[in-house]
Every structure is written in structure tokens, then in C-alpha cells.
Amino acid sequence: MSTETPITVCISRAKEQYIPFILLVTLWSTVCFALPDFLDNPIHGWKGWAAIAAYCIALGVAAVWPLIIGTLNRYVAAVFLPIYGALGAVVSYYRLAYRATITPIILDATFHTNPGTVAGVVDKSLILWLIINILIALLFVWWRYRTVRVQHPWLWLVAALIILPVYYTFNSRLNKSINQRYPYNIPYNLYRYAHLQSLRNQPRLMPEAVRVSDSSDSLTIVVVIGEAIRADHLGLNGYHRPTTPRLAQRQGVRTLGDVYSMHTHTAASVPHMLTPADSLHTDYAYTRESFIPYLRQAGFRTAWISNQDIGDTYAHFIHSADTAIFPNKAKSVFVFDRWTDADLIDEVCGLPVSPKQLLVLHTIGAHWYYANHVPEDFEPFSPVTDNRVVTANDSLAIINAYDNCVAYLDIVLDSLCGLFADRPAVLIYQSDHGESLGENSIYLHAAGAEETKHPAGLVWYSESFRKLYPQQAEYIDSLQTNRLTTDYLFPLVMHTAGLQITE
Ligand SMILES: [Zn+2]
């Protein structure tokens, strides 16, 4: 005969509440910490909302496994949940209040900033949000400690391990973007930070260079790395829309209308462009130095000013410059926020004047979401997109938003030329690849589509450059009628500086 009374049955059931417990913890984590990542996203129509819902569910499912591991044991839960709540509160607060996310650059800046400066971004709202979430975490701890019992912890551990492949699958399908969302963005970007630190000091070969032409004491070389700008959307190259009216009027502009890129995404294309890599020596992108240390040796003051996150494949080059500046440290392409390349010009204006200088500007250009990389209300072509899911937009709106980026590039490049017009200066603009705008139902880049292999390129030089460096100016003039590959960039920069590799 059973000794179980109705009271003990009731207590026993009350102590089997792990499923509702873990579901509520997951709901708290998803709503308070993951959802803020999406609140400022452009969303319109059912496709946009469905994508956000799918993202949040994916994050909720993927994030369950650390929550299970952290709460299976009630003593571990008592430590894990308040820490999880505190970190989640801080990350979600800065995402909402400052539209800032964690990047290796922001971590680097935080580690190298004095505590007084960090304290400057702590405010009452953050403290309140922190207290609320720590209290919620403590409530969960109390619930877990007092009534929730896990009858088969090993089964739950197995369940957590089974969810791991779900996380990896979603993450790889979504371009690693789950890694960039809470709760993964803290450990992921700490790992990225440490990884980039190790990459930047990796040795590269640097064959000797010799001076092959005369040089004056005054020369500015500006290399602008474009992002996803295709040549056939420049008015300069015959596009039917007037996307480059300012550059068309500026003296000294030479368009490179026929440049081929063998790479169709940033990580592969940028190191290829900056090094002596070519189709026969593609490995040089990863084994040779860029033109930056050569020009440093030749007396140029060098600066890397970037509107993009640091990629593994070009972290080394950034470190090789005298100065590295990131005006938008807390932005990544996973954040749908507005930042424009005008920020790079502000940084250029703030640099100390140097008679011989090399500036490498890495632009955000026409990276998706296009409408966020031009100033608000800058819409020479409209209507523009209203949805973060590219295929949920009207095809004309996509092209309009893209052409607005090209028209804004016209303003940015023309302003840069204006800054250096009264001194011997050369500006070389080369986009890293093109962009698919719906051809064969393909969008964006990296899929290897033909239209992504024809990036925009152009060169401008000042009148005083032409007078001081006639040989170099003549070489630049000769390029505009040539069919080129992006291989041209390294020798052009070296030639402009009067240098040539001896091997
Ligand atoms: Zn790119």
C-alpha cells in the first residue's frame, strides 16, 4: 500500500517545475536581452515581421543550452543567473540607449580607456535596468533553490548538447550573426579580440624596394577602399542616372571604368588589393606586406581610418600604420543603425598636417542596409527600402537606395579631393567588389555573381601634383584606358610614391 498522501503528491509535483522554469528564464533572456537588438530594425510587412520572429525564436532556442548548463545545479544557478542578468542588462542597455554593440574595437577601446572615461557612460537608467534584471535573476534563483528539482539532470545535459548543433546550424546559415547577439556576443567578441591581437603581429615578407623616381618633400596619397560599389552605377561611367555630378565637374578625375575583381567579398578582396597579390600569386595577400610599411620607410606618416569592423585578413595592415582610427567603434554590419562615411572626413580633418602622408580610408559605402549609410533624408532617388529583409523590398526601392549610396560617395570623394586640392595629392578610390541588385534574383555580394566582379575605381590628382610629379601623373592617365584587375592598386601606390620592389 502506498504511503503517498495527497499532500506529498502535491509537493512532489511542485518540485518538478524545471520545464516551466527553464522556459521562463529563456523568455526573460530573449525579451530583455535579445529583442533590443531588433527594435531599431527597419521592418515593414509580414515578411519583415516573420524574419524578426524567426530570428528571435532561433536565438531563444540556440541560447537555451547555456541556460540549462547554468541552472541544472541550484548552487551553480545562484552564481550564474545574477551574472547572466547583469551582463545581459549592460549589453541590452547600450544597444537600446546608444545603438552600440560589442565589437573587438570597442573592447580594445574599453581596455585602454581610463576608468573615469568609462564611468562617463554610466547613467541612472543603466543602474535601474541593472537592478531590475538582477532582481529578476534573484527571483529565479529563489524559485530554483526552494521548489524546482531536476529529476534527471543527465538527460537535461544531453538535451543541452543536442541543442548545440541547432545553434551551430542557425549561426552558419545566418552569416555568424547569432554569435553577434546576446548572450554570445560577449564571449565571441572577446575571442575575436584575442584572435586579432595574435594576427596583427604575424610576420610577413617584405622584399626590398628602391626609389625609381624623384620625390619632393610634399606628397599626400589617399587610398579609399570602397564597399560594394559597382562601376556601372557611376554617372562618370555612363550610368543613365546622374550619380556622380560633383566628380564629373572636378578637375583631375580619371575614372577606371573597367576593373575586374577576382574576389567578391571584403575579407578576400581587401588583402588582395593592398598587397602585391595577383592572379598568379594569390597567396601574397596572406604572406606579403602591404604598401603601408614601404611608405612608412620612405618617410610617409601613415594612418588607417575605418568605418568597418576589423577583418582577420587585414588586421595586420591596420596595425602596421602609425595611426588607426575607428569613428564608429560600436557599429557592426549586424547593427541596423545609421553611420556614414562623412565621419571619416571629420577624422581626416583632425589629423596633424604632415608633408608626406598616406591615408587609407576603409568606407562603409554601399553595405546593406543601404539607406542607413547616407544622411537622413538624403534621397536623390526615391522611394527607398523600408525593410531589413532585402527580398521583402520593391526592386526599384533597392536600386534607389543603392544609387543614393553612390550619389553620397560622390559627395564624400569630392570633399576629400577638396581638402587636398591645394597641395600635391593623389586620391585612389577602389571598391572591393560590386553588388548584385536583383539580377537573376541574386542580391548583395559574396555569391560570386558576375556583377559583383566589376567594382568602381577612379583616381584624382591635384594640379600641383601634376606639376611636381609629371611622370606619375602620366602613369595615372595611362590607366584609364586599360582593362585592369584590382591588382593594379599596390603598384600604383608604390609608383606614385616613387618606389618599386626590386625582386
Ligand atoms: Zn566588401
Residues whose N, C-alpha, C, O or C-beta is under 5 A from the ligand:
A	BS01	ZN	E227 A228 H265 T266 D432
